[in-house]
């Protein structure tokens, strides 16, 4: 939890006071922070993403599937 918050720069002042020292001593957290930093950079390289989809008033449009014709006969032809 702290590693992700640290990489994103959202640790509060209290946690920011001790976490960098922990990061310098903990190889696992240091490795996680490096990996998350790379992911963050890759996401930044992708550029801006489109905003959320806007659903029109009344909800999304309904998809309609045409019904199969029902006027044909299902009886087999009588033998001759």
NORWOUR-V176098 format. One line per field, one symbol per residue. phi: phi as a letter, one per 40 degrees, with the letter a starting at -180 (. if undefined). psi: psi as a letter, one per 20 degrees, with the letter a starting at -180 (. if undefined). burial: b if it has 24 or more other C-alpha atoms within 12 Angstrom, else e. A space follows every 50 residues. Layout:
phi: ???
psi: ???
burial: ???
This chain:
phi: .cccccccgbccdccccbcdccdcbbcccccccccccccdccccccgcbc ccccccdggccccbbccccbcccbcccccc
psi: ghgghghikjqrhghhhhghgghhiohghgggggghhgggggghhhaqqq aqqppqpirqqppqpqqqqjiqqjqqqpq.
burial: ebbeebbeeeeeeeeeeebeeebeeeeebeeebeeeeeeeeeeeeeeeee eeeeeeeeeeeeeeeeeeeeeeeeeeeeee
